[in-house]
Amino acid sequence: MCESAVRRPNLLFVFADQMRAQDCGFMGNGEVRTPHLDEMADDGVVFTNAVSTCPVCTPYRASLLTGRYPLSLGMVQNDVRLSTDETGIAHVLRDEGYRTGYVGKWHLDGQFRGGFTPPGPRRQGFDWWRVANCNHNYMNGYYYADDPEPVFMEGYDADWQTDQAIEFIEAGGDDPFCLFLSWGPPHNPFWVMPEEYKAYTADDVTLRSNVPADMADATREDLAGYWSHITALDACMGRLDAALDRTGVADDTIVVFTSDHGDMVGSQGMQRKQKPFDESIMVPWVMRWPGALTAGRRTDALINAPDVMPTLLSMMGADIPDAVEGTDLSHAALGTAGDEPSSAFICSPCTFNADAAGLPEWRGVRTKTHTYVRTLDGPLLLFDNTADPYQNANLVADPEHAATLAALDGELAAWLDRLDDDFQPRETYIERFEYEVDERGIVPYLGEIGLSDLDGTLGDGTRRVPLR
């Protein structure tokens, strides 16, 4: 553990949904206006190689909270419930005397996305609660507190969620706090926002070189909405920073901004997540802790989703549970010497719905310079990300890169051995984890609670919505 000379730090962990690393200012895209996040990067540390190990919502969130890999948790599809036998970051910090709170999207409590998560073990150590399990209708938001009746919100739900996070911060008290804030945007739908938040048009968008020509017009339109969500979230981040300053706790608070995974948004001719390409697996990561972190520093250390919990606990002076599989990278954040992973493990053990775009089960590694992916049929992808940052040239069959492929295949084999990953067809895991699936092999879900302006309302007040 690392010790700090200051008061035990608070933790404000903020993450967007489906925001890729390539679309924010501090990661190099000057077309997307993110002034508050850029200022945070100037005042803090940026991890330029932040990875989402299994780039889809529920598996990432389970890894984030527990420091364990999705297959170890039995969490390899959306809409499955995280076991209450796991030890999460909020459990540890609550036992250390922290106030714990969670605001926004949860997506760890099973198939009913509009359901109520009662106080107790299913909240995974979080006491203060303003949560919807999963809702992406951003202008018809709702949340649950400790009562099974939902509270409906008017306007853009990220604004409301930010208000609630500020309420938690301003509650103060003698104990330090741990607050997680999970925004739904910029996850599609891309244009569900107030008119005044629509900050870009298709003409403002420069496409990545890996977007096919026949998708150019649609992708520009999508990205204009996607970027508008991002700029709106940046404004929310500014309000959070102002609240920390106003309450006098900014210097005592570790603030992290990141995302659960990215979105292809037309790159490689694909949409959404569950892909091994950088637009899907690489996420923004910036953290600030005044006086402890060197302002304006960047590190290329690979940080993966399971590494988050042990890294933060170490920085906060708390013990890391024995079951944690991630790596403590606090030294990389603090700028001191220490071992770093040579690669980040990436996977999709149980691909599902249209987001998978026909990709079968895959495993892979992302290093600082390369991406290597294999399926059950053998090597699938090899990219030199330094020479080819848009991943336009698959080198997997190029004899000049055979040695690199062999080395990375050995790196992947070591990860599989370390994680006891037997790399089986997805049906094996459906049976092993006793998932209740439909005829497509997908964990089905009931949608958000019924709202008058949405189609498909059921008689019991719930509605079924298409899988997304």
Secondary structure, DSSP 8 states (H G I E B T S, - for coil): ----SSS--EEEEEEEES--GGGSGGGT-TTS--HHHHHHHHHSEEEEEEE-SS-SHHHHHHHHHHSS-HHHHT--STT-B--TTS--HHHHHHHTT-EEEEEEE---B-SBTT----SSGGGTT--EEEEESS---TTS-EEB-SSSS-EE--S-HHHHHHHHHHHHHHH--SS-EEEEEEEEEESS-TT-S-GGG----GGG----TTS-GGGHHHHHHHHHHHHHHHHHHHHHHHHHHHHHHHTT-GGGEEEEEEES----TTGGG--SSS-SSHHHHEE-EEEE-TTTS-TTEEEEEEEEHHHHHHHHHHHTT----TT--S---HHHHHT------S-EEEEETT--TGGGTT---EEEEE-SSEEEEEETTEEEEEEETTT-TT-----TT-GGGHHHHHHHHHHHHHHHHHTT-----HHHHHHHTT----TTS----B-SB--TTSS-B-TTSBB-----
